[in-house]
């Protein structure tokens, strides 16, 4: 049997990823939580927190910007300039949820307790970083939201204004999905790819959802060329791999059979 020294050296020899530092994940989660509080919490001081966020982001750059030819440190100032417009979009999302959900007693309840809103917020905050071609931190941000809410939104997805995810758990939105304005989706919805192949990495693999579409629970919509036309309603458990025109109603036509009475 190998002794402890041999086992230790064998493990060291197989640790071949010098950039694989789990501190990146931990710091990203701290950064994400602090950013969310800075934007929304009435008791969180904004200016002071912006300095702390800058320090955390600088650490993330040191840990996660692995290309020596890129100046990732300049991203923070450009990203900060985007925060007011991101916050404006998120306030529209919260208002859309409060207006659409009869169970919402106040808009504060939406901000504080709706997992769908939290997932959308972290998506929008991560998406802007994704656009700076700084991919690891945005992905870790949305995975943090995924862990907390059960909603998996890739930071590369493009999502319009006044977006509503109701109940949230189990929602999956792929990297190349495009969602237009005033779209509402329910738990368990998947906007996915028809095939998972590495050579499709730069292709559009996920569907496009036009304005004012509602997609009910556990519907699955697949494919980069699949377009759901505006004002359509996609019923629960529907399975779609091709486009539907605007104003469509798509349902999973369950057959109802009446059982014979017990004799």
N, C-alpha and C positions, 0 to 999 in steps of 0.2 A: 504494500500500500504506500502511495506517495506520502511523504511527510508534509507538514504545513508549509515549509519553505518552497517545496516544489509546486504545491498547489497554488500558492500565492503567485509564484513566478509565471505559472501557466495562465492564470487569470490576467496578469499584467500583459503578457504577450498577446492575448486575444482582445485586449481593449485597444482597438485600432482606430478609434474616432476621437481625435484630440479636441474637436469642436463640440463633442457631445457632453455638455455641461448642464445638468438638471437645474442649476441655479438660474439659467435663462428662463425656464418655465416658472419657477417660483417668483422671480422678479417681475415677470410679465403679469402674473396674476395680481401681485401687489400694485403694479402700475395701473392695471385695468380697473381694479376696485377704487383706487384713489381718483382716477379720471372720472368715473361714473359719479362719485360723491361730489367732486368739484363742480360738475355741471348741474347737478340736481338738488343736492342736499342744502336746505336753507341755513343750516348751522355750520356748514363748511366754508371756511374763508377762502375766497378764490385766489387772490394774488399770492398769498403765502403758499398755497398748494401748487400753483403753477411753477414756483421755484423748485419745490420738491419733485414735481413731475419731470422737470427738466433734468434734475440730477438722476432720477431713475432711468430716464430715457438714455442719458449719456452712458449709464452702466450697461443698458441693453445693447447699445451700439457697440460698445467694447466687446461684449460677449457674442453678439450675433451677426455683426457685419464682417464676414469672413473674406471678402474680396479686398485685397490691399490697394487696388486701383480705384476704389470708390470712396467718396467722402460722405459717409452716412451721417456724420455729425451735423451736417447742414439741414437735415430733414426736419429737425424739431421746429425750427422757426417757421418753415413753410407749413408744417402740419398745424401749428398753433393758429395760423391765420385761417385755417379751415374750420376750427371749432365752433365759431358762432353760427355758421351756415349748417353744420351738422346738428347743432342744438335746435335750430329752427325746424329742421326736418323731423327731429325726434319729438318736438312738441306737437307737430302735426300728426305724427303717429299716435301719440297719447290721446289727442283729441278725437281722432278717428275711432280709437278703441272705446273711449268713453261714450261717444255718440252712438256707436253701433251695438254695444253690449248692454242689454237691459239689466244684467247682474251688477254692473258697475255703479256703485253708490256715489262716487266722486272721482274726479280726475286724479286726486292724490292717491286714491286706491290703485289706480292703474300704474302710476309710477312706483308705488311701494310693493305691490303684491302680484302683478301680472308677469309670469315668466316669459310670455310672448314679447312684452315690451322690453324686458331686460335683454332678451336675445337679439331683438332688433337694434337696441341701443349699442350693444357691443359689436354687432355686425357693422353698423354705420361708422363707428369709431375705428374699427379695424380696416374697413374698406379703403379709407383715405390713405392709410399707411401702405396698404397693398399697392395702391396706384403709384407710390414712390419706388416700387421695385425693391421693397425691403420685406420679403415674404414670410420669414419665420415668425417674427413677432405678431403680425396680424393673425396668422394661423393659430398661434398659441392663445391669443386673445379670444378667438371664437371657440376654441376648444375649452377654454375656461367657462365661457357661457354655456357651452354644450354640457359640461359636467354639472353645472348648477341648475339647468332648465330642461335638459333633454332635447333641446333644439340644436340641430347641426346646420349652420349656415356657413358655407365657404365664403371667406372674405372677398373672393373674386367675383361673386354674383353681383348683378346690377339690379338694384331695387329702387323703384320710384317712390313718390310721396304718399303719405297717408296709408301706410301698410298696416294690416291687422292680422296677427296670428292669435287665434282663440284657443285656449286650453293648452296649446303649444306642444305637449310631450310627443316625441317621436317624429317631429317635422324634420325633413332633410331637403336642403336646397343646395344644388351642386354649383361648382365653380363658374360655369359659363351660362347659368340660368339668367334670363332677363325678365324682370317683373315690372310692369308699368304701374301707373298710379291707381290708388283706391282699390287695391286688391285685398281680398280677405280669404284666409285659409284656416283650416281647422286641424286638429291634432292628427298625427299619423300621415300627413300628406308627404309624398315624395316627388320632388322635381329632379329626376335623375337621368342617367345616361343609358342608352340601349346596350352599349358594350364598354367594357373596361379593358382598354389596351394602351400600352405605353406610347405607341405611335400616334395615338389620338390626343396626346397631351395638349397640343396647341389648336385643336379643332373645337368648334362649338358642339358640345356633347349634350347639353341640357336644354330644356324647352324654353319658349318665350310665352309669357302670360300678358295679354293686353289689358287695357284699362277696365276697371269695374267688374272684374271676374271674381266669382266666389267658388272656392274649391272645398268641398265638404270632407269629413273625416275619412282618412285611410285611402283616399284616392291616390293613384300612381300615374304620373305623366312622365313619359320617357322620350328622349331623343332630341338632338340639336336642331332638327328641322321641324319639330312639332311646335305649332303655334296655336294657342287658345285664343280665339277671337274675342273682341271686346264685348262686355255685358253678358258673357256666358255664365252658366251655372253648371258645375261639374259635381255630380252626386257622389255620395259616400261610396267607397269601395270600387269606384270606376277605375278601369285600366285603359290608358290611352297611349298609343305609340304613333298616332298620326294627327294632323291638324283638324280643328273644327272651326267653322265660320263664326262670325260674331252673332250674338243673340242666340247661341245654341243652348239647349238643355240636354245634358248627357247624364244618363242614369244607369246604374247597375240593375237591370231588370230582374229582380228576384221573382221567382215563380211562387205563387201562394197556392198551397193545396190544403183542403180541409180534411182533417182526419175523420174517419168514420167514428160514429159514437160507439163507446164501449158497450158491449152487449153482456 
